Amino acid sequence: MKNNKSLTKRLCRAGVIAALYVALTYAFMPFAFGPIQVRPAEALCILPLFFPEAAPALFIGCALSNIASPYAVYDVTIGATATLVAALATYGVGRLFRNDWAKMMLGGAFPVLVNAFVIPLVIVFLCGGGEGYTSVTVAYFTYVFSLLLTELVWVYALGIPLYFGVKRLKNAH
């Protein structure tokens, strides 16, 4: 009975994480895609530090969110896969480190770096988003820098308070 209750709890948690990711992305829809992403849902990317089910939940939430992307064909597959890879790496950090700040800083680095380097590939090379730049290399690194900054804001500025809030709730139970 306990295993069924635990599985149900994890499935429900995964559903809530995926739904929150979609809701937060759609709430900021006009600004959720492109070189400067207002996507506070990225703060949820620290949740694999606590819950293994958060990794597939983030993948599903990202894939569903990216249906609305102007680059949907690539964003749904490549963007969501980048989120899954980052989430799995974040989960690994959570298993390896005990210190909260080390977990948070190292675990948060994966969604920041993976998104900053993968999403510009989609925008510039697959969708032709390099127009107006002197070269595709300049376009790519401009997008990398922009996404690096926006991801840092969402993953750390919102993710750190979320991390300590979740930790406090877990310790209370």
C-alpha positions as CSV (number, residue, x, y, z in Angstrom):
1,M,0.0,0.0,0.0
2,K,2.8,2.4,0.9
3,N,4.4,2.0,-2.6
4,N,1.1,2.9,-4.3
5,K,0.7,5.9,-2.1
6,S,4.3,7.0,-2.9
7,L,3.9,6.5,-6.6
8,T,0.6,8.4,-6.6
9,K,2.2,11.3,-4.7
10,R,5.2,11.4,-7.2
11,L,2.8,11.3,-10.2
12,C,0.7,14.1,-8.8
13,R,3.8,16.2,-8.0
14,A,5.1,15.7,-11.6
15,G,1.7,16.7,-13.0
16,V,1.7,19.9,-10.8
17,I,5.3,20.8,-11.9
18,A,4.5,20.3,-15.6
19,A,1.2,22.3,-15.3
20,L,3.0,25.1,-13.4
21,Y,5.7,25.3,-16.1
22,V,3.0,25.6,-18.8
23,A,0.9,28.1,-16.8
24,L,3.9,30.3,-16.0
25,T,5.2,30.3,-19.6
26,Y,1.7,31.1,-21.1
27,A,1.2,33.8,-18.5
28,F,4.2,35.6,-20.0
29,M,3.4,34.5,-23.6
30,P,4.3,37.6,-25.6
31,F,7.8,37.6,-24.0
32,A,8.3,33.9,-23.3
33,F,10.1,33.1,-26.6
34,G,13.0,34.7,-28.5
35,P,16.4,36.1,-27.5
36,I,15.2,37.7,-24.3
37,Q,12.9,35.3,-22.5
38,V,10.7,36.3,-19.7
39,R,10.1,32.8,-18.5
40,P,9.8,32.6,-14.7
41,A,8.9,28.9,-15.1
42,E,12.7,28.3,-15.5
43,A,12.9,28.7,-11.7
44,L,11.3,25.3,-11.5
45,C,14.4,23.8,-13.0
46,I,15.9,23.6,-9.5
47,L,13.2,21.1,-8.4
48,P,15.2,18.0,-9.6
49,L,17.5,18.7,-6.7
50,F,14.6,17.5,-4.5
51,F,12.4,15.3,-6.7
52,P,13.5,12.8,-9.4
53,E,10.1,13.1,-11.0
54,A,10.7,16.8,-11.7
55,A,13.0,15.9,-14.6
56,P,10.4,14.3,-16.8
57,A,7.8,16.8,-15.6
58,L,9.9,19.7,-16.7
59,F,10.4,18.0,-20.1
60,I,6.7,17.6,-20.6
61,G,5.9,21.1,-19.3
62,C,8.5,22.6,-21.6
63,A,7.3,20.6,-24.6
64,L,3.7,21.7,-24.1
65,S,4.8,25.3,-23.6
66,N,6.9,25.3,-26.7
67,I,3.9,24.4,-28.9
68,A,3.1,28.1,-28.9
69,S,6.7,29.0,-29.9
70,P,7.3,30.6,-33.3
71,Y,9.9,27.9,-33.7
72,A,7.5,25.1,-32.5
73,V,8.8,22.4,-34.8
74,Y,12.3,22.6,-33.3
75,D,11.4,24.0,-29.9
76,V,9.1,21.2,-28.9
77,T,11.7,18.6,-29.6
78,I,15.1,20.2,-29.2
79,G,14.1,22.8,-26.6
80,A,12.3,20.2,-24.4
81,T,15.2,17.7,-24.8
82,A,17.6,20.4,-23.7
83,T,15.4,21.0,-20.6
84,L,15.4,17.2,-19.9
85,V,19.2,16.9,-20.2
86,A,19.7,19.9,-17.9
87,A,17.1,18.5,-15.4
88,L,18.8,15.1,-15.3
89,A,22.2,16.8,-14.7
90,T,20.6,18.9,-11.9
91,Y,19.2,15.8,-10.4
92,G,22.7,14.2,-10.4
93,V,24.1,17.2,-8.6
94,G,21.4,16.9,-6.0
95,R,22.4,13.3,-5.4
96,L,26.2,14.1,-5.2
97,F,26.2,17.2,-3.0
98,R,24.9,17.8,0.5
99,N,25.7,21.5,0.9
100,D,22.7,23.6,0.0
101,W,24.7,26.4,-1.7
102,A,26.8,24.0,-3.7
103,K,23.7,22.1,-4.8
104,M,21.9,25.3,-5.7
105,M,24.8,26.9,-7.6
106,L,26.0,23.8,-9.4
107,G,22.5,22.4,-10.0
108,G,21.3,25.7,-11.4
109,A,24.2,26.0,-13.8
110,F,22.9,23.2,-16.0
111,P,19.6,24.8,-17.1
112,V,21.4,28.1,-17.5
113,L,24.2,26.8,-19.6
114,V,22.3,24.2,-21.6
115,N,19.6,26.6,-22.6
116,A,22.0,29.5,-23.3
117,F,24.0,27.3,-25.8
118,V,21.3,25.1,-27.3
119,I,18.4,27.5,-27.9
120,P,20.5,29.9,-30.0
121,L,21.3,26.9,-32.3
122,V,17.6,26.5,-32.9
123,I,16.9,30.2,-33.4
124,V,20.0,31.1,-35.5
125,F,20.8,27.9,-37.5
126,L,17.5,26.1,-37.8
127,C,15.1,29.0,-38.0
128,G,17.2,31.7,-39.7
129,G,17.2,34.1,-36.7
130,G,20.6,35.5,-37.7
131,E,19.2,38.1,-40.1
132,G,20.4,41.6,-39.4
133,Y,23.7,40.4,-37.9
134,T,27.1,40.6,-39.6
135,S,27.5,36.8,-39.4
136,V,25.7,33.8,-38.0
137,T,28.6,33.5,-35.5
138,V,27.8,37.0,-34.2
139,A,24.1,36.2,-34.1
140,Y,24.7,33.0,-32.3
141,F,26.8,34.5,-29.6
142,T,24.5,37.5,-29.2
143,Y,21.7,35.1,-28.5
144,V,23.9,33.0,-26.2
145,F,24.8,36.1,-24.1
146,S,21.1,37.2,-24.0
147,L,19.8,33.8,-22.9
148,L,22.6,33.4,-20.4
149,L,21.5,36.6,-18.7
150,T,17.8,35.8,-18.7
151,E,18.3,32.2,-17.6
152,L,20.6,33.5,-14.7
153,V,17.8,35.7,-13.5
154,W,15.0,33.1,-13.6
155,V,17.0,30.1,-12.3
156,Y,18.9,31.9,-9.6
157,A,16.9,35.0,-8.6
158,L,13.6,33.0,-8.4
159,G,15.2,29.6,-8.0
160,I,17.1,30.3,-4.8
161,P,14.1,31.4,-2.8
162,L,12.1,28.5,-4.3
163,Y,14.9,26.1,-3.3
164,F,14.9,27.2,0.3
165,G,11.1,27.3,0.5
166,V,10.9,23.7,-0.8
167,K,13.6,22.7,1.6
168,R,11.8,24.3,4.5
169,L,8.5,22.5,3.5
170,K,10.3,19.2,3.2
171,N,11.9,19.6,6.6
172,A,8.6,20.4,8.2
173,H,7.1,17.0,7.2
